[in-house]
Amino acid sequence: MIREMLSQLDEIDAMLGVTKGEERRTLMERREELLIRCANLTAEQKVFLARHPRRPKIDAYIHELFTDFFEQKGDRQSREDPSVLGGIALLHGEPVTIIGHRKGTDLNENVAYNFGMPGAEGYRKAQRLMRQAEKFGRPVITFIDTPGAYPGMEAEEHGVGEAIAQCLALMSRLTVPTIAVVTGEGGSGGALALGVADRVLMLENAYYAVLTPEGFASILWKDASRRGEACEVMKLTAQDLHAYGVIDELITEPIGGAQRKPQAVFSALDEAIARHLAELKTMDIQTLRQTRYERFRQIGQ
């Protein structure tokens, strides 16, 4: 349903530029009807938007929110994992470290970046960049967009579970401000590895959960087709998680998803990151770490 509505909106937007008079008024009325329907989405429809192929990816956020980005590669143990993108950049003139999942914007990039599913090397690279950021006093900003860490045999042999655990432990005790942003999919420990932050922000149509809805339905009911039901049961939407205190702020998206008006999302996120970072920088190291610890210990109580 949501796929068809978005397709119709795209067609109408294209036609509005070349129509006039009564036909234009009819198109505008139809467009308004579709936007109203898109404003009240189910959890399953929001998951669809979180996975939309035109949804802004980490490359777009880096380009729009930061300047002078310098990518850093490799885990210094095994190899480069391109499904995790990281480096140094300037945020309003201040040096920060950026780390995030990278999916790619077309099929070739999807394959090259393993559809945003990192292996052990990707999470070890993240650890290296976190330690470097702490050494030089740079805030860490992470972008989460992954269905989960790569579950293949090679990843297991290379220690992906241990690498994720080390990420969790390291990020929880960093002495620099940390902000995590869930921009699309936030699946399993692969997402949480970059999510133990002082502030967790989440786009309105993103999701954040213990695993994908299909995986949940397969495990609980032995039927992946019940993913829609799973989406409701899991309480994985930004609205649910904000109510439960799992995330700190919900970033509003344009009706129909971030891909329709990405500049509006970039602007809202830029303001939110700057605001939270300014607040975190007023805290001393001990307060920062203790507040972070208490924040995650209280989740679910």
VEXRO-425430 format. One line per 8 residues: their letters; for each residue x, y negated, z negated of N, C-alpha, C. Coordinates in pm, whole numbers. Each point is the difference from the previous one (the first is absolute). Layout:
// VEXRO-425430
a) X:Y:Z:X:Y:Z:X:Y:Z; ...
***
This chain:
// VEXRO-425430
miremlsq) 83:121:0:-83:-121:0:86:-126:0; 95:-10:-93:84:-120:-8:86:-14:125; 42:111:58:80:-6:122:-80:-67:112; -128:40:14:-83:-57:106:-27:-149:-25; -23:-36:-126:-27:-141:-32:121:-88:32; 118:47:-35:120:-78:29:24:-11:150; -27:108:73:15:-3:145:-95:-102:62; -123:-2:-49:-98:-96:51:41:-143:-33
ldeidaml) 54:-23:-120:46:-134:-37:112:-47:91; 92:89:31:110:-35:89:-52:-37:139; -97:77:48:-57:-29:132:-72:-135:0; -75:-27:-107:-73:-127:-8:97:-117:-8; 105:14:-82:99:-108:-12:64:-31:135; 26:104:79:61:-21:131:-98:-69:95; -129:35:-10:-100:-58:90:-36:-143:-38; 14:-35:-127:-38:-135:-43:84:-108:69
gvtkgeer) 121:37:38:87:-98:64:-39:-32:142; -90:79:60:-34:-21:141:-151:-14:24; -78:-9:-107:-145:-12:15:-49:-134:-53; -116:-43:49:-59:-128:-42:-151:16:-12; -63:-102:-57:-145:-7:-3:-66:109:-82; -111:51:52:-82:97:-72:75:130:-24; 79:42:98:76:124:-18:98:-12:-117; 61:-117:-13:94:-21:-110:-72:4:-134
rtlmerre) -118:-62:-8:-77:1:-124:-40:142:-39; -37:79:99:-36:140:-27:119:78:-54; 115:-24:60:122:68:-46:35:-42:-143; -17:-128:-30:30:-50:-134:-92:64:-104; -127:15:36:-94:63:-92:36:146:-23; 36:69:107:40:140:-12:127:13:-85; 92:-94:22:125:1:-77:-28:-20:-149; -90:-90:-32:-35:-25:-140:-61:123:-64
ellircan) -84:71:74:-61:123:-53:108:105:-31; 96:14:90:106:98:-20:88:-37:-119; 30:-130:-16:82:-43:-111:-69:25:-134; -130:-18:-5:-75:28:-123:10:148:-34; -12:85:101:10:145:-23:141:38:-44; 102:-66:55:139:30:-36:37:-50:-139; -83:-87:-55:31:-56:-132:-37:96:-113; -77:103:29:-44:94:-103:42:141:40
ltaeqkvf) 126:31:-25:56:126:47:3:104:-111; -9:125:40:15:111:-94:150:22:-27; 30:81:-99:139:32:-30:67:69:120; -73:88:67:55:69:116:32:-98:112; -86:-99:20:24:-98:104:121:-87:-33; 21:-27:-127:118:-77:-40:128:81:23; -6:130:-21:115:84:30:29:-4:149; -105:-2:83:20:-12:144:74:-130:33
larhprrp) -39:-111:-64:67:-127:25:144:2:-51; 23:67:-112:136:10:-53:94:69:99; -58:89:83:79:76:96:-8:-58:141; -67:-111:18:-21:-55:134:134:-23:69; 15:47:124:130:-10:68:48:-143:21; -93:-98:4:42:-140:21:15:-76:-131; -17:68:-111:17:-66:-129:146:-47:-14; 24:-120:-54:138:-49:-13:87:97:-79
kidayihe) 120:24:50:96:89:-63:109:-82:-68; 92:67:-67:102:-70:-78:82:-96:86; 27:36:126:78:-88:86:-68:-137:15; -134:2:12:-74:-125:16:4:-82:-129; -11:66:-115:6:-73:-127:136:-64:-21; 105:73:34:134:-56:-14:17:-121:92; -47:13:121:14:-109:98:-77:-124:-42; -119:18:-57:-87:-112:-32:25:-61:-138
lftdffeq) 44:79:-96:12:-49:-138:142:-37:-39; 99:54:70:139:-18:-41:83:-55:116; 119:-46:-36:95:-45:103:134:68:-25; 83:0:104:138:50:-10:8:144:-53; -89:84:49:1:140:-45:123:72:53; 69:69:-91:118:79:37:-25:143:-45; -20:89:98:-32:139:-32:123:74:-51; -23:88:-98:106:86:-52:-43:145:18
kgdrqsre) 91:82:48:-35:137:36:81:102:-80; -54:121:-7:73:112:-56:-12:14:-150; 8:125:-46:-6:28:-144:138:21:-60; 105:-7:83:139:18:-42:27:140:-53; -89:93:31:21:139:-38:-17:95:118; -103:-28:83:-32:94:106:-19:-68:134; -106:-79:13:-30:-59:130:-95:-117:-16; -30:-65:111:-97:-108:5:-139:57:23
dpsvlggi) -96:-42:-81:-140:38:16:-77:-124:44; -37:-11:128:-64:-123:50:-143:-21:-49; -58:100:-67:-137:-17:-49:-6:-90:-123; 116:-34:-57:8:-102:-105:83:-115:56; -59:-119:1:69:-119:49:38:-86:-120; 124:-43:-6:43:-81:-113:110:-96:37; 13:-103:-82:105:-97:24:-17:-124:-85; 78:-102:34:-1:-128:-72:-65:-105:89
allhgepv) -76:-91:-62:-63:-108:76:-18:-120:-92; -48:-109:58:-31:-119:-78:-150:-19:-6; -52:-23:-120:-140:-34:-20:-6:-143:-51; -43:-90:87:0:-143:-32:138:-44:-48; 103:51:66:136:-39:-31:68:79:-110; -72:90:-66:57:79:-109:32:141:48; 120:52:-30:35:137:41:-85:104:-72; -51:95:74:-77:111:-56:41:128:73
tiighrkg) -27:113:-64:20:130:65:-136:55:40; -10:46:125:-124:54:53:19:149:28; -96:79:-45:2:145:27:-142:42:34; -18:81:103:-136:44:31:-4:115:98; -117:60:7:-22:109:95:-19:-58:140; 53:70:99:-10:-47:139:-65:109:84; -115:-32:59:-73:95:84:27:-18:148; 18:-124:42:12:-28:141:-132:-49:58
tdlnenva) 8:-60:118:-118:-61:61:-50:72:124; 71:103:45:-47:81:113:45:143:-22; -41:89:90:27:142:-20:149:30:-8; 80:-62:86:144:25:-2:62:-39:-135; -44:-116:-53:51:-44:-130:-54:88:-111; -126:42:11:-58:90:-100:85:125:-16; 38:57:114:81:122:-2:140:-30:-55; 58:-111:44:136:-35:-45:5:-24:-150
ynfgmpga) -109:-55:-55:-4:-32:-143:-78:104:-80; -25:116:63:-67:111:-68:-134:-42:-60; -71:-89:70:-132:-46:-40:0:-57:-142; 111:-61:-38:8:-64:-131:12:96:-116; 46:123:25:16:99:-107:148:23:-26; 58:-63:-102:143:11:-24:41:136:-56; 126:32:22:61:114:-65:84:-48:-117; 79:90:-55:84:-35:-116:93:-117:31
egyrkaqr) 53:-3:123:95:-104:37:-62:-139:-5; -128:-10:37:-67:-129:-4:-13:-53:-142; -34:88:-93:-16:-43:-139:134:-25:-67; 105:72:44:133:-32:-53:48:-134:53; -37:-33:125:33:-133:52:-71:-108:-82; -126:25:-34:-74:-95:-82:69:-21:-135; 46:108:-59:71:-12:-128:127:-85:15; 73:23:108:124:-76:23:-30:-149:8
lmrqaekf) -107:-35:71:-35:-141:15:-51:-61:-130; -70:81:-80:-46:-49:-131:118:-30:-92; 97:90:-2:118:-22:-85:78:-123:46; 10:-17:130:69:-115:55:-73:-129:-39; -133:3:9:-80:-117:-36:21:-36:-147; 4:102:-85:21:-26:-143:139:-58:-25; 99:53:68:137:-49:-17:11:-149:32; -71:-45:104:12:-139:43:-119:-86:-44
grpvitfi) -88:55:-83:-110:-78:-56:-108:-39:99; -23:85:100:-103:-31:100:-132:68:-35; -113:-69:5:-130:65:-15:-20:107:107; -77:102:-32:-28:109:94:-147:-5:40; -25:-2:129:-137:1:53:-15:123:89; -97:85:-33:-20:123:77:-134:-6:74; -1:66:116:-121:10:82:-34:148:15; -117:38:-48:-41:141:-3:-99:28:112
dtpgaypg) 34:95:85:-89:41:109:43:138:48; -45:103:-69:38:136:34:-108:99:-44; -24:104:80:-92:105:-46:64:87:-106; 133:-14:-19:73:78:-99:138:33:51; 85:47:-87:134:43:42:-12:119:95; 101:20:84:-3:110:95:1:134:-75; -98:89:26:-12:124:-76:70:120:64; 86:-23:95:64:112:71:109:70:-80
meaeehgv) 41:114:51:101:81:-67:133:-74:-14; 38:-73:107:127:-72:-4:1:-104:-112; -112:-71:-14:-8:-102:-106:14:65:-137; -65:114:-18:10:70:-128:144:46:-25; 64:53:103:138:45:-14:95:-113:-35; -32:-121:49:85:-116:-25:-34:-71:-131; -102:49:-72:-31:-54:-132:-92:-119:-2; -106:1:83:-88:-116:5:-73:-22:-132
geaiaqcl) -37:108:-70:-68:-16:-130:88:-68:-101; 127:41:-4:94:-61:-94:26:-146:37; 9:-28:130:25:-137:45:-116:-92:-38; -123:49:12:-117:-78:-40:3:-25:-151; 32:104:-77:6:-14:-145:105:-103:-41; 115:2:68:104:-98:-30:-45:-142:34; -77:-14:108:-55:-132:37:-93:-52:-110; -86:89:-49:-94:-38:-106:76:-46:-124
almsrltv) 100:79:-39:76:-33:-121:77:-131:16; 64:-16:116:81:-120:23:-86:-125:7; -109:7:76:-83:-119:16:-66:-41:-132; -29:97:-84:-66:-30:-127:89:-78:-96; 133:9:18:90:-66:-94:84:-112:64; -33:-42:120:73:-110:63:-9:-126:-85; 104:-80:3:3:-123:-80:-30:-124:84; -47:21:124:-40:-112:86:-149:11:29
ptiavvtg) -66:-111:31:-144:4:31:-29:90:120; -110:73:-8:-39:90:109:-147:-20:34; -29:-3:129:-137:-13:50:-21:106:106; -107:78:-13:-35:101:100:-129:-42:70; -5:21:130:-119:-34:79:-45:123:77; -121:46:-26:-58:112:76:-70:-61:121; 58:19:118:-53:-65:120:-91:90:83; 16:131:-13:-81:93:80:-31:124:-80
eggsggal) 69:110:33:-18:123:-77:94:1:-120; -51:51:-111:83:17:-119:-21:141:-51; 70:96:58:-26:140:-30:106:64:-87; -41:57:-112:80:92:-80:125:-65:-57; 93:87:-45:126:-49:-56:84:-74:100; -21:27:129:71:-73:103:-28:-148:-3; -120:-38:-43:-36:-141:-15:42:-51:-137; -27:79:-103:30:-43:-137:148:-25:-22
algvadrv) 85:68:77:145:-18:-14:41:-146:19; -78:-77:76:28:-142:22:-102:-88:-71; -78:58:-91:-111:-73:-59:10:-30:-149; 111:38:-65:13:-25:-145:52:-142:-19; -86:-97:23:40:-140:5:-68:-82:-110; 55:-120:-23:-60:-90:-97:-138:-47:44; -17:-16:129:-129:-38:57:-27:90:120; -121:52:9:-40:83:114:-117:-70:69
lmlenayy) 22:-41:123:-103:-65:81:-49:100:103; -122:-21:48:-57:97:94:-94:-70:95; 17:26:129:-92:-57:97:-138:62:-14; -100:-77:31:-139:35:-24:-41:135:60; 50:33:117:-40:124:66:109:107:-1; 97:-14:-90:101:104:-18:-56:105:-96; 72:112:-13:-37:96:-103:125:48:-72; -18:47:-124:112:41:-86:-50:116:-83
avltpegf) 59:118:17:-56:119:-63:105:107:-20; -39:103:-74:90:109:-31:39:82:123; -84:-2:101:30:62:130:-105:-46:100; 12:43:124:-96:-42:102:-137:60:-29; -108:-62:47:-133:57:-19:-13:140:60; 64:21:115:-5:133:62:67:104:-88; 114:-38:-58:70:92:-89:-80:30:-125; -64:-102:-54:-85:16:-119:-114:97:27
asilwkda) -69:-22:114:-113:85:35:46:144:27; 116:15:62:51:135:28:32:76:-128; 56:-70:-98:36:65:-125:-122:28:-87; -87:-101:-13:-113:13:-93:-113:85:56; -30:-18:129:-116:67:59:37:95:113; 129:11:31:45:85:112:-63:-41:132; -27:-131:14:-69:-49:119:42:-145:26; 96:-19:90:51:-133:29:-105:-91:63
srrgeace) -104:59:60:-103:-82:64:-82:-81:-101; 12:33:-127:-72:-74:-104:79:-122:-48; 82:-55:88:86:-112:-37:-81:-123:-41; -117:-20:63:-82:-114:-37:-46:8:-144; -41:118:-41:-40:21:-138:119:-18:-93; 116:48:44:121:-14:-81:36:-147:-21; -17:-82:102:31:-142:-11:-81:-66:-112; -124:39:-14:-85:-56:-105:41:52:-138
vmkltaqd) 29:128:-9:35:61:-129:134:-51:-51; 94:-22:88:136:-34:-40:15:-142:-52; -94:-88:30:8:-140:-44:133:-62:46; 23:7:129:129:-39:55:4:-139:63; -113:-71:-1:-3:-131:64:62:-107:-90; 36:-112:62:58:-111:-75:-97:-52:-106; -128:0:33:-99:-49:-95:-7:89:-124; 0:132:22:-3:94:-113:126:-14:-85
lhaygvid) 114:-5:64:126:-2:-73:22:-132:-74; -52:-108:55:9:-128:-71:-87:3:-125; -116:60:11:-89:12:-116:62:86:-109; 76:102:38:63:90:-97:133:-54:-52; 48:-111:54:126:-56:-45:123:64:59; -17:80:105:114:64:65:77:-102:84; -72:-92:62:65:-107:77:-32:-134:-66; 83:-100:30:-15:-130:-65:-79:-100:82
elitepig) 5:12:132:-71:-97:83:-39:63:133; -119:-33:44:-52:47:127:15:-114:101; 65:29:111:22:-99:106:-112:14:104; -78:-105:16:-114:4:92:45:12:145; -73:81:74:25:15:144:-115:-61:80; 24:-37:125:-110:-43:87:-101:114:16; -125:-34:22:-101:103:22:38:83:122; 1:131:-17:41:88:108:143:46:-10
gaqrkpqa) 74:-50:-100:135:47:-22:109:-100:32; 118:26:-57:114:-91:15:43:-17:145; -26:102:83:45:-8:139:-76:-104:81; -115:-45:-49:-79:-96:75:56:-142:-11; 45:-39:-119:60:-132:-20:120:14:-93; 109:57:48:114:27:-87:60:-124:-66; -7:-114:68:60:-120:-58:-68:-39:-132; -129:27:-11:-71:-30:-124:52:86:-114
vfsaldea) 32:126:32:55:92:-101:141:-44:-39; 82:-35:99:136:-44:-29:-1:-121:-92; -89:-95:27:-7:-122:-81:-43:30:-144; -103:84:-14:-48:34:-135:105:77:-79; 70:91:67:100:80:-68:122:-84:-37; 39:-90:87:112:-89:-28:-26:-80:-126; -120:-53:-11:-35:-79:-120:1:85:-125; -54:121:10:-10:89:-117:138:44:-47
iarhlael) 86:40:93:134:44:-38:77:-113:-67; -6:-120:58:72:-115:-56:-52:-32:-140; -130:8:-19:-59:-32:-131:42:100:-106; -9:129:32:37:102:-98:150:-3:-28; 80:-23:102:144:-4:-19:41:-116:-90; -63:-114:18:30:-116:-84:-32:30:-147; -109:71:-23:-37:37:-137:99:100:-59; 40:100:78:91:103:-50:138:-57:-32
ktmdiqtl) 42:-101:75:134:-57:-19:11:-78:-131; -112:-30:-63:4:-70:-129:26:96:-116; -9:131:24:17:100:-106:147:38:-14; 43:23:-125:135:51:-21:1:150:31; 117:59:10:15:139:44:-76:96:-90; 13:-17:-132:-65:92:-93:-151:-6:13; -54:-120:11:-145:-17:15:-48:61:130; 77:-20:106:-36:51:132:-11:153:-3
rqtryerf) 101:66:-55:0:146:-3:-107:54:-94; -18:-63:-116:-98:48:-96:-142:-16:53; -26:-113:66:-133:-24:58:-30:101:110; 100:30:81:-16:99:107:-31:138:-59; 76:36:-103:-19:130:-66:-142:11:-56; -42:-102:-71:-133:3:-63:-110:1:105; 24:-69:111:-100:-4:106:-34:139:52; 103:77:27:-24:134:57:-41:101:-106
rqigq) 40:-19:-124:-43:91:-105:-150:-14:-31; -53:-119:29:-141:-24:-33:-96:44:110; 50:28:118:-89:41:109:-69:131:-35; -131:2:15:-78:120:-26:-52:12:-142; 40:-88:-88:-48:8:-138:-142:-53:-10
***
